[in-house]
Amino acid sequence: MDTPILDRLIEELKVMPEDLQYRVLEFARTLIGSQIHGIPGKELLNFAGTISPNDIQLMREAIEQGCEQVDIDLY
């Protein structure tokens, strides 16, 4: 692990109230158990070209219609 990062983290923790230090500790513990899951892009190449042009056009239209719009009911 990069020591400068640890040093910076320790300095930040020193000035935090104890309750926030505890939250950082709990967060760090949750990160220990998490791993990045996924599939390498090389394996996904098998699926290239499997979506029909019509479906791609429908997706493109749905994205264009849904972009830059805010659904007020969600917030």
PDB file of N, CA, C and O in Angstrom:
ATOM      1  N   MET A   1       0.847  -1.181   0.000  1.00  0.00           N
ATOM      2  CA  MET A   1       0.000   0.000   0.000  1.00  0.00           C
ATOM      3  C   MET A   1       0.886   1.236   0.000  1.00  0.00           C
ATOM      4  O   MET A   1       1.982   1.230   0.560  1.00  0.00           O
ATOM      5  N   ASP A   2       0.408   2.271  -0.622  1.00  0.00           N
ATOM      6  CA  ASP A   2       1.151   3.518  -0.755  1.00  0.00           C
ATOM      7  C   ASP A   2       1.193   4.246   0.593  1.00  0.00           C
ATOM      8  O   ASP A   2       0.154   4.674   1.094  1.00  0.00           O
ATOM      9  N   THR A   3       2.369   4.386   1.173  1.00  0.00           N
ATOM     10  CA  THR A   3       2.528   5.007   2.487  1.00  0.00           C
ATOM     11  C   THR A   3       2.010   6.442   2.530  1.00  0.00           C
ATOM     12  O   THR A   3       1.369   6.814   3.513  1.00  0.00           O
ATOM     13  N   PRO A   4       2.263   7.277   1.494  1.00  0.00           N
ATOM     14  CA  PRO A   4       1.709   8.636   1.561  1.00  0.00           C
ATOM     15  C   PRO A   4       0.190   8.659   1.733  1.00  0.00           C
ATOM     16  O   PRO A   4      -0.340   9.542   2.407  1.00  0.00           O
ATOM     17  N   ILE A   5      -0.501   7.716   1.143  1.00  0.00           N
ATOM     18  CA  ILE A   5      -1.956   7.660   1.308  1.00  0.00           C
ATOM     19  C   ILE A   5      -2.288   7.343   2.755  1.00  0.00           C
ATOM     20  O   ILE A   5      -3.162   7.978   3.345  1.00  0.00           O
ATOM     21  N   LEU A   6      -1.604   6.377   3.326  1.00  0.00           N
ATOM     22  CA  LEU A   6      -1.835   6.046   4.733  1.00  0.00           C
ATOM     23  C   LEU A   6      -1.538   7.232   5.636  1.00  0.00           C
ATOM     24  O   LEU A   6      -2.290   7.514   6.568  1.00  0.00           O
ATOM     25  N   ASP A   7      -0.447   7.920   5.361  1.00  0.00           N
ATOM     26  CA  ASP A   7      -0.094   9.089   6.165  1.00  0.00           C
ATOM     27  C   ASP A   7      -1.174  10.166   6.073  1.00  0.00           C
ATOM     28  O   ASP A   7      -1.546  10.767   7.081  1.00  0.00           O
ATOM     29  N   ARG A   8      -1.671  10.402   4.873  1.00  0.00           N
ATOM     30  CA  ARG A   8      -2.725  11.408   4.692  1.00  0.00           C
ATOM     31  C   ARG A   8      -3.998  10.994   5.408  1.00  0.00           C
ATOM     32  O   ARG A   8      -4.660  11.818   6.039  1.00  0.00           O
ATOM     33  N   LEU A   9      -4.339   9.715   5.310  1.00  0.00           N
ATOM     34  CA  LEU A   9      -5.537   9.218   5.975  1.00  0.00           C
ATOM     35  C   LEU A   9      -5.420   9.369   7.484  1.00  0.00           C
ATOM     36  O   LEU A   9      -6.368   9.799   8.141  1.00  0.00           O
ATOM     37  N   ILE A  10      -4.284   9.024   8.028  1.00  0.00           N
ATOM     38  CA  ILE A  10      -4.069   9.140   9.474  1.00  0.00           C
ATOM     39  C   ILE A  10      -4.178  10.590   9.913  1.00  0.00           C
ATOM     40  O   ILE A  10      -4.774  10.881  10.951  1.00  0.00           O
ATOM     41  N   GLU A  11      -3.613  11.497   9.141  1.00  0.00           N
ATOM     42  CA  GLU A  11      -3.711  12.919   9.487  1.00  0.00           C
ATOM     43  C   GLU A  11      -5.163  13.390   9.482  1.00  0.00           C
ATOM     44  O   GLU A  11      -5.576  14.149  10.359  1.00  0.00           O
ATOM     45  N   GLU A  12      -5.925  12.944   8.505  1.00  0.00           N
ATOM     46  CA  GLU A  12      -7.346  13.315   8.451  1.00  0.00           C
ATOM     47  C   GLU A  12      -8.097  12.739   9.643  1.00  0.00           C
ATOM     48  O   GLU A  12      -8.923  13.420  10.250  1.00  0.00           O
ATOM     49  N   LEU A  13      -7.812  11.483   9.977  1.00  0.00           N
ATOM     50  CA  LEU A  13      -8.495  10.833  11.094  1.00  0.00           C
ATOM     51  C   LEU A  13      -8.193  11.519  12.423  1.00  0.00           C
ATOM     52  O   LEU A  13      -9.056  11.584  13.298  1.00  0.00           O
ATOM     53  N   LYS A  14      -6.984  12.025  12.576  1.00  0.00           N
ATOM     54  CA  LYS A  14      -6.583  12.672  13.831  1.00  0.00           C
ATOM     55  C   LYS A  14      -7.450  13.879  14.160  1.00  0.00           C
ATOM     56  O   LYS A  14      -7.676  14.173  15.333  1.00  0.00           O
ATOM     57  N   VAL A  15      -7.936  14.578  13.150  1.00  0.00           N
ATOM     58  CA  VAL A  15      -8.721  15.784  13.406  1.00  0.00           C
ATOM     59  C   VAL A  15     -10.225  15.518  13.426  1.00  0.00           C
ATOM     60  O   VAL A  15     -11.013  16.429  13.681  1.00  0.00           O
ATOM     61  N   MET A  16     -10.622  14.284  13.161  1.00  0.00           N
ATOM     62  CA  MET A  16     -12.043  13.947  13.176  1.00  0.00           C
ATOM     63  C   MET A  16     -12.505  13.605  14.586  1.00  0.00           C
ATOM     64  O   MET A  16     -11.737  13.085  15.396  1.00  0.00           O
ATOM     65  N   PRO A  17     -13.764  13.900  14.866  1.00  0.00           N
ATOM     66  CA  PRO A  17     -14.321  13.435  16.139  1.00  0.00           C
ATOM     67  C   PRO A  17     -14.366  11.900  16.148  1.00  0.00           C
ATOM     68  O   PRO A  17     -14.370  11.263  15.095  1.00  0.00           O
ATOM     69  N   GLU A  18     -14.399  11.336  17.325  1.00  0.00           N
ATOM     70  CA  GLU A  18     -14.329   9.888  17.455  1.00  0.00           C
ATOM     71  C   GLU A  18     -15.473   9.176  16.736  1.00  0.00           C
ATOM     72  O   GLU A  18     -15.268   8.099  16.174  1.00  0.00           O
ATOM     73  N   ASP A  19     -16.663   9.754  16.744  1.00  0.00           N
ATOM     74  CA  ASP A  19     -17.786   9.093  16.074  1.00  0.00           C
ATOM     75  C   ASP A  19     -17.546   8.984  14.568  1.00  0.00           C
ATOM     76  O   ASP A  19     -17.922   7.988  13.949  1.00  0.00           O
ATOM     77  N   LEU A  20     -16.917  10.014  13.974  1.00  0.00           N
ATOM     78  CA  LEU A  20     -16.608   9.941  12.544  1.00  0.00           C
ATOM     79  C   LEU A  20     -15.459   8.975  12.280  1.00  0.00           C
ATOM     80  O   LEU A  20     -15.444   8.299  11.252  1.00  0.00           O
ATOM     81  N   GLN A  21     -14.508   8.905  13.187  1.00  0.00           N
ATOM     82  CA  GLN A  21     -13.425   7.928  13.047  1.00  0.00           C
ATOM     83  C   GLN A  21     -14.006   6.519  13.030  1.00  0.00           C
ATOM     84  O   GLN A  21     -13.567   5.670  12.254  1.00  0.00           O
ATOM     85  N   TYR A  22     -14.984   6.276  13.880  1.00  0.00           N
ATOM     86  CA  TYR A  22     -15.621   4.967  13.931  1.00  0.00           C
ATOM     87  C   TYR A  22     -16.330   4.662  12.616  1.00  0.00           C
ATOM     88  O   TYR A  22     -16.292   3.528  12.140  1.00  0.00           O
ATOM     89  N   ARG A  23     -16.981   5.675  12.023  1.00  0.00           N
ATOM     90  CA  ARG A  23     -17.655   5.456  10.741  1.00  0.00           C
ATOM     91  C   ARG A  23     -16.656   5.113   9.647  1.00  0.00           C
ATOM     92  O   ARG A  23     -16.924   4.261   8.799  1.00  0.00           O
ATOM     93  N   VAL A  24     -15.503   5.777   9.666  1.00  0.00           N
ATOM     94  CA  VAL A  24     -14.450   5.470   8.691  1.00  0.00           C
ATOM     95  C   VAL A  24     -13.976   4.038   8.879  1.00  0.00           C
ATOM     96  O   VAL A  24     -13.776   3.311   7.906  1.00  0.00           O
ATOM     97  N   LEU A  25     -13.797   3.635  10.135  1.00  0.00           N
ATOM     98  CA  LEU A  25     -13.364   2.270  10.423  1.00  0.00           C
ATOM     99  C   LEU A  25     -14.368   1.248   9.898  1.00  0.00           C
ATOM    100  O   LEU A  25     -13.989   0.260   9.268  1.00  0.00           O
ATOM    101  N   GLU A  26     -15.638   1.490  10.160  1.00  0.00           N
ATOM    102  CA  GLU A  26     -16.670   0.579   9.674  1.00  0.00           C
ATOM    103  C   GLU A  26     -16.694   0.521   8.154  1.00  0.00           C
ATOM    104  O   GLU A  26     -16.857  -0.552   7.572  1.00  0.00           O
ATOM    105  N   PHE A  27     -16.533   1.662   7.517  1.00  0.00           N
ATOM    106  CA  PHE A  27     -16.502   1.715   6.057  1.00  0.00           C
ATOM    107  C   PHE A  27     -15.317   0.924   5.522  1.00  0.00           C
ATOM    108  O   PHE A  27     -15.452   0.164   4.563  1.00  0.00           O
ATOM    109  N   ALA A  28     -14.163   1.100   6.139  1.00  0.00           N
ATOM    110  CA  ALA A  28     -12.968   0.370   5.711  1.00  0.00           C
ATOM    111  C   ALA A  28     -13.186  -1.135   5.842  1.00  0.00           C
ATOM    112  O   ALA A  28     -12.758  -1.912   4.989  1.00  0.00           O
ATOM    113  N   ARG A  29     -13.843  -1.528   6.902  1.00  0.00           N
ATOM    114  CA  ARG A  29     -14.115  -2.962   7.090  1.00  0.00           C
ATOM    115  C   ARG A  29     -15.027  -3.508   6.003  1.00  0.00           C
ATOM    116  O   ARG A  29     -14.856  -4.648   5.569  1.00  0.00           O
ATOM    117  N   THR A  30     -15.989  -2.715   5.557  1.00  0.00           N
ATOM    118  CA  THR A  30     -16.863  -3.194   4.480  1.00  0.00           C
ATOM    119  C   THR A  30     -16.095  -3.302   3.167  1.00  0.00           C
ATOM    120  O   THR A  30     -16.382  -4.174   2.348  1.00  0.00           O
ATOM    121  N   LEU A  31     -15.119  -2.418   2.967  1.00  0.00           N
ATOM    122  CA  LEU A  31     -14.330  -2.474   1.741  1.00  0.00           C
ATOM    123  C   LEU A  31     -13.440  -3.704   1.680  1.00  0.00           C
ATOM    124  O   LEU A  31     -13.169  -4.224   0.598  1.00  0.00           O
ATOM    125  N   ILE A  32     -12.987  -4.167   2.829  1.00  0.00           N
ATOM    126  CA  ILE A  32     -12.105  -5.339   2.857  1.00  0.00           C
ATOM    127  C   ILE A  32     -12.797  -6.541   2.229  1.00  0.00           C
ATOM    128  O   ILE A  32     -12.168  -7.316   1.508  1.00  0.00           O
ATOM    129  N   GLY A  33     -14.083  -6.696   2.500  1.00  0.00           N
ATOM    130  CA  GLY A  33     -14.809  -7.842   1.970  1.00  0.00           C
ATOM    131  C   GLY A  33     -15.287  -7.673   0.546  1.00  0.00           C
ATOM    132  O   GLY A  33     -15.747  -8.633  -0.072  1.00  0.00           O
ATOM    133  N   SER A  34     -15.184  -6.472   0.019  1.00  0.00           N
ATOM    134  CA  SER A  34     -15.686  -6.250  -1.333  1.00  0.00           C
ATOM    135  C   SER A  34     -14.582  -6.488  -2.350  1.00  0.00           C
ATOM    136  O   SER A  34     -13.414  -6.167  -2.129  1.00  0.00           O
ATOM    137  N   GLN A  35     -14.983  -7.046  -3.438  1.00  0.00           N
ATOM    138  CA  GLN A  35     -14.056  -7.278  -4.540  1.00  0.00           C
ATOM    139  C   GLN A  35     -14.727  -6.819  -5.816  1.00  0.00           C
ATOM    140  O   GLN A  35     -15.952  -6.845  -5.934  1.00  0.00           O
ATOM    141  N   ILE A  36     -13.924  -6.405  -6.758  1.00  0.00           N
ATOM    142  CA  ILE A  36     -14.472  -6.014  -8.051  1.00  0.00           C
ATOM    143  C   ILE A  36     -14.824  -7.289  -8.813  1.00  0.00           C
ATOM    144  O   ILE A  36     -13.982  -8.161  -9.028  1.00  0.00           O
ATOM    145  N   HIS A  37     -16.078  -7.372  -9.210  1.00  0.00           N
ATOM    146  CA  HIS A  37     -16.539  -8.532  -9.962  1.00  0.00           C
ATOM    147  C   HIS A  37     -16.822  -8.087 -11.384  1.00  0.00           C
ATOM    148  O   HIS A  37     -17.277  -6.968 -11.622  1.00  0.00           O
ATOM    149  N   GLY A  38     -16.558  -8.941 -12.284  1.00  0.00           N
ATOM    150  CA  GLY A  38     -16.833  -8.605 -13.666  1.00  0.00           C
ATOM    151  C   GLY A  38     -16.238  -9.630 -14.603  1.00  0.00           C
ATOM    152  O   GLY A  38     -15.656 -10.632 -14.188  1.00  0.00           O
ATOM    153  N   ILE A  39     -16.399  -9.351 -15.849  1.00  0.00           N
ATOM    154  CA  ILE A  39     -15.903 -10.244 -16.889  1.00  0.00           C
ATOM    155  C   ILE A  39     -14.934  -9.448 -17.752  1.00  0.00           C
ATOM    156  O   ILE A  39     -15.243  -8.329 -18.162  1.00  0.00           O
ATOM    157  N   PRO A  40     -13.785 -10.006 -18.024  1.00  0.00           N
ATOM    158  CA  PRO A  40     -12.845  -9.290 -18.903  1.00  0.00           C
ATOM    159  C   PRO A  40     -13.476  -9.011 -20.266  1.00  0.00           C
ATOM    160  O   PRO A  40     -14.217  -9.837 -20.799  1.00  0.00           O
ATOM    161  N   GLY A  41     -13.180  -7.859 -20.810  1.00  0.00           N
ATOM    162  CA  GLY A  41     -13.737  -7.473 -22.102  1.00  0.00           C
ATOM    163  C   GLY A  41     -13.464  -8.479 -23.196  1.00  0.00           C
ATOM    164  O   GLY A  41     -14.275  -8.648 -24.107  1.00  0.00           O
ATOM    165  N   LYS A  42     -12.325  -9.150 -23.114  1.00  0.00           N
ATOM    166  CA  LYS A  42     -11.960 -10.146 -24.119  1.00  0.00           C
ATOM    167  C   LYS A  42     -13.027 -11.242 -24.213  1.00  0.00           C
ATOM    168  O   LYS A  42     -13.325 -11.738 -25.299  1.00  0.00           O
ATOM    169  N   GLU A  43     -13.601 -11.614 -23.057  1.00  0.00           N
ATOM    170  CA  GLU A  43     -14.631 -12.653 -23.059  1.00  0.00           C
ATOM    171  C   GLU A  43     -15.955 -12.142 -23.618  1.00  0.00           C
ATOM    172  O   GLU A  43     -16.768 -12.931 -24.100  1.00  0.00           O
ATOM    173  N   LEU A  44     -16.176 -10.851 -23.558  1.00  0.00           N
ATOM    174  CA  LEU A  44     -17.427 -10.288 -24.060  1.00  0.00           C
ATOM    175  C   LEU A  44     -17.442 -10.147 -25.573  1.00  0.00           C
ATOM    176  O   LEU A  44     -18.502  -9.952 -26.167  1.00  0.00           O
ATOM    177  N   LEU A  45     -16.283 -10.244 -26.200  1.00  0.00           N
ATOM    178  CA  LEU A  45     -16.223 -10.115 -27.654  1.00  0.00           C
ATOM    179  C   LEU A  45     -17.068 -11.166 -28.360  1.00  0.00           C
ATOM    180  O   LEU A  45     -17.489 -10.956 -29.498  1.00  0.00           O
ATOM    181  N   ASN A  46     -17.320 -12.290 -27.704  1.00  0.00           N
ATOM    182  CA  ASN A  46     -18.175 -13.330 -28.294  1.00  0.00           C
ATOM    183  C   ASN A  46     -19.583 -12.815 -28.580  1.00  0.00           C
ATOM    184  O   ASN A  46     -20.281 -13.344 -29.444  1.00  0.00           O
ATOM    185  N   PHE A  47     -20.000 -11.768 -27.840  1.00  0.00           N
ATOM    186  CA  PHE A  47     -21.356 -11.253 -27.990  1.00  0.00           C
ATOM    187  C   PHE A  47     -21.441 -10.115 -29.004  1.00  0.00           C
ATOM    188  O   PHE A  47     -22.533  -9.632 -29.304  1.00  0.00           O
ATOM    189  N   ALA A  48     -20.319  -9.693 -29.523  1.00  0.00           N
ATOM    190  CA  ALA A  48     -20.316  -8.590 -30.488  1.00  0.00           C
ATOM    191  C   ALA A  48     -21.169  -8.957 -31.703  1.00  0.00           C
ATOM    192  O   ALA A  48     -21.022 -10.028 -32.290  1.00  0.00           O
ATOM    193  N   GLY A  49     -22.054  -8.045 -32.056  1.00  0.00           N
ATOM    194  CA  GLY A  49     -22.899  -8.255 -33.233  1.00  0.00           C
ATOM    195  C   GLY A  49     -24.137  -9.086 -32.984  1.00  0.00           C
ATOM    196  O   GLY A  49     -24.859  -9.399 -33.931  1.00  0.00           O
ATOM    197  N   THR A  50     -24.411  -9.457 -31.734  1.00  0.00           N
ATOM    198  CA  THR A  50     -25.571 -10.311 -31.473  1.00  0.00           C
ATOM    199  C   THR A  50     -26.859  -9.525 -31.262  1.00  0.00           C
ATOM    200  O   THR A  50     -27.944 -10.108 -31.265  1.00  0.00           O
ATOM    201  N   ILE A  51     -26.757  -8.211 -31.079  1.00  0.00           N
ATOM    202  CA  ILE A  51     -27.962  -7.396 -30.944  1.00  0.00           C
ATOM    203  C   ILE A  51     -28.347  -6.909 -32.336  1.00  0.00           C
ATOM    204  O   ILE A  51     -27.524  -6.379 -33.083  1.00  0.00           O
ATOM    205  N   SER A  52     -29.603  -7.102 -32.656  1.00  0.00           N
ATOM    206  CA  SER A  52     -30.060  -6.727 -33.995  1.00  0.00           C
ATOM    207  C   SER A  52     -30.015  -5.206 -34.176  1.00  0.00           C
ATOM    208  O   SER A  52     -30.165  -4.456 -33.211  1.00  0.00           O
ATOM    209  N   PRO A  53     -29.809  -4.763 -35.410  1.00  0.00           N
ATOM    210  CA  PRO A  53     -29.804  -3.317 -35.681  1.00  0.00           C
ATOM    211  C   PRO A  53     -31.103  -2.635 -35.239  1.00  0.00           C
ATOM    212  O   PRO A  53     -31.074  -1.495 -34.776  1.00  0.00           O
ATOM    213  N   ASN A  54     -32.234  -3.320 -35.378  1.00  0.00           N
ATOM    214  CA  ASN A  54     -33.515  -2.735 -34.949  1.00  0.00           C
ATOM    215  C   ASN A  54     -33.530  -2.513 -33.437  1.00  0.00           C
ATOM    216  O   ASN A  54     -33.987  -1.471 -32.968  1.00  0.00           O
ATOM    217  N   ASP A  55     -33.031  -3.489 -32.675  1.00  0.00           N
ATOM    218  CA  ASP A  55     -32.983  -3.342 -31.222  1.00  0.00           C
ATOM    219  C   ASP A  55     -32.017  -2.230 -30.811  1.00  0.00           C
ATOM    220  O   ASP A  55     -32.272  -1.500 -29.854  1.00  0.00           O
ATOM    221  N   ILE A  56     -30.930  -2.112 -31.526  1.00  0.00           N
ATOM    222  CA  ILE A  56     -29.975  -1.044 -31.233  1.00  0.00           C
ATOM    223  C   ILE A  56     -30.626   0.316 -31.476  1.00  0.00           C
ATOM    224  O   ILE A  56     -30.438   1.247 -30.692  1.00  0.00           O
ATOM    225  N   GLN A  57     -31.383   0.429 -32.550  1.00  0.00           N
ATOM    226  CA  GLN A  57     -32.065   1.690 -32.841  1.00  0.00           C
ATOM    227  C   GLN A  57     -33.092   2.003 -31.751  1.00  0.00           C
ATOM    228  O   GLN A  57     -33.208   3.156 -31.334  1.00  0.00           O
ATOM    229  N   LEU A  58     -33.830   1.008 -31.287  1.00  0.00           N
ATOM    230  CA  LEU A  58     -34.801   1.219 -30.210  1.00  0.00           C
ATOM    231  C   LEU A  58     -34.100   1.686 -28.930  1.00  0.00           C
ATOM    232  O   LEU A  58     -34.594   2.578 -28.241  1.00  0.00           O
ATOM    233  N   MET A  59     -32.953   1.084 -28.616  1.00  0.00           N
ATOM    234  CA  MET A  59     -32.194   1.491 -27.432  1.00  0.00           C
ATOM    235  C   MET A  59     -31.687   2.923 -27.586  1.00  0.00           C
ATOM    236  O   MET A  59     -31.752   3.718 -26.648  1.00  0.00           O
ATOM    237  N   ARG A  60     -31.184   3.242 -28.773  1.00  0.00           N
ATOM    238  CA  ARG A  60     -30.675   4.590 -29.030  1.00  0.00           C
ATOM    239  C   ARG A  60     -31.783   5.620 -28.826  1.00  0.00           C
ATOM    240  O   ARG A  60     -31.567   6.653 -28.192  1.00  0.00           O
ATOM    241  N   GLU A  61     -32.961   5.338 -29.359  1.00  0.00           N
ATOM    242  CA  GLU A  61     -34.087   6.263 -29.226  1.00  0.00           C
ATOM    243  C   GLU A  61     -34.509   6.406 -27.767  1.00  0.00           C
ATOM    244  O   GLU A  61     -34.792   7.513 -27.310  1.00  0.00           O
ATOM    245  N   ALA A  62     -34.554   5.301 -27.038  1.00  0.00           N
ATOM    246  CA  ALA A  62     -34.936   5.351 -25.624  1.00  0.00           C
ATOM    247  C   ALA A  62     -33.932   6.169 -24.818  1.00  0.00           C
ATOM    248  O   ALA A  62     -34.315   6.926 -23.926  1.00  0.00           O
ATOM    249  N   ILE A  63     -32.660   6.017 -25.129  1.00  0.00           N
ATOM    250  CA  ILE A  63     -31.622   6.778 -24.421  1.00  0.00           C
ATOM    251  C   ILE A  63     -31.757   8.261 -24.735  1.00  0.00           C
ATOM    252  O   ILE A  63     -31.688   9.100 -23.837  1.00  0.00           O
ATOM    253  N   GLU A  64     -31.947   8.578 -25.996  1.00  0.00           N
ATOM    254  CA  GLU A  64     -32.069   9.982 -26.385  1.00  0.00           C
ATOM    255  C   GLU A  64     -33.299  10.632 -25.767  1.00  0.00           C
ATOM    256  O   GLU A  64     -33.250  11.799 -25.378  1.00  0.00           O
ATOM    257  N   GLN A  65     -34.395   9.895 -25.674  1.00  0.00           N
ATOM    258  CA  GLN A  65     -35.619  10.447 -25.092  1.00  0.00           C
ATOM    259  C   GLN A  65     -35.485  10.598 -23.579  1.00  0.00           C
ATOM    260  O   GLN A  65     -36.040  11.529 -22.997  1.00  0.00           O
ATOM    261  N   GLY A  66     -34.754   9.689 -22.942  1.00  0.00           N
ATOM    262  CA  GLY A  66     -34.656   9.705 -21.487  1.00  0.00           C
ATOM    263  C   GLY A  66     -33.549  10.573 -20.939  1.00  0.00           C
ATOM    264  O   GLY A  66     -33.537  10.880 -19.747  1.00  0.00           O
ATOM    265  N   CYS A  67     -32.618  10.976 -21.784  1.00  0.00           N
ATOM    266  CA  CYS A  67     -31.479  11.759 -21.312  1.00  0.00           C
ATOM    267  C   CYS A  67     -31.874  13.201 -21.021  1.00  0.00           C
ATOM    268  O   CYS A  67     -32.771  13.764 -21.648  1.00  0.00           O
ATOM    269  N   GLU A  68     -31.184  13.768 -20.062  1.00  0.00           N
ATOM    270  CA  GLU A  68     -31.343  15.160 -19.669  1.00  0.00           C
ATOM    271  C   GLU A  68     -32.748  15.477 -19.187  1.00  0.00           C
ATOM    272  O   GLU A  68     -33.208  16.614 -19.287  1.00  0.00           O
ATOM    273  N   GLN A  69     -33.422  14.464 -18.664  1.00  0.00           N
ATOM    274  CA  GLN A  69     -34.724  14.687 -18.068  1.00  0.00           C
ATOM    275  C   GLN A  69     -34.651  14.255 -16.617  1.00  0.00           C
ATOM    276  O   GLN A  69     -34.065  13.221 -16.296  1.00  0.00           O
ATOM    277  N   VAL A  70     -35.242  15.044 -15.749  1.00  0.00           N
ATOM    278  CA  VAL A  70     -35.242  14.735 -14.329  1.00  0.00           C
ATOM    279  C   VAL A  70     -36.625  14.277 -13.943  1.00  0.00           C
ATOM    280  O   VAL A  70     -37.612  14.960 -14.216  1.00  0.00           O
ATOM    281  N   ASP A  71     -36.703  13.116 -13.305  1.00  0.00           N
ATOM    282  CA  ASP A  71     -37.975  12.618 -12.796  1.00  0.00           C
ATOM    283  C   ASP A  71     -38.116  13.147 -11.377  1.00  0.00           C
ATOM    284  O   ASP A  71     -37.521  12.601 -10.448  1.00  0.00           O
ATOM    285  N   ILE A  72     -38.886  14.188 -11.208  1.00  0.00           N
ATOM    286  CA  ILE A  72     -39.049  14.862  -9.919  1.00  0.00           C
ATOM    287  C   ILE A  72     -39.571  13.903  -8.849  1.00  0.00           C
ATOM    288  O   ILE A  72     -39.239  14.061  -7.674  1.00  0.00           O
ATOM    289  N   ASP A  73     -40.364  12.932  -9.224  1.00  0.00           N
ATOM    290  CA  ASP A  73     -40.942  12.007  -8.246  1.00  0.00           C
ATOM    291  C   ASP A  73     -39.910  11.108  -7.598  1.00  0.00           C
ATOM    292  O   ASP A  73     -40.180  10.526  -6.547  1.00  0.00           O
ATOM    293  N   LEU A  74     -38.726  10.976  -8.200  1.00  0.00           N
ATOM    294  CA  LEU A  74     -37.699  10.123  -7.631  1.00  0.00           C
ATOM    295  C   LEU A  74     -36.926  10.829  -6.523  1.00  0.00           C
ATOM    296  O   LEU A  74     -36.241  10.167  -5.743  1.00  0.00           O
ATOM    297  N   TYR A  75     -37.014  12.130  -6.435  1.00  0.00           N
ATOM    298  CA  TYR A  75     -36.195  12.871  -5.469  1.00  0.00           C
ATOM    299  C   TYR A  75     -37.006  13.519  -4.408  1.00  0.00           C
ATOM    300  O   TYR A  75     -36.455  14.176  -3.525  1.00  0.00           O
TER     301      TYR A  75
END
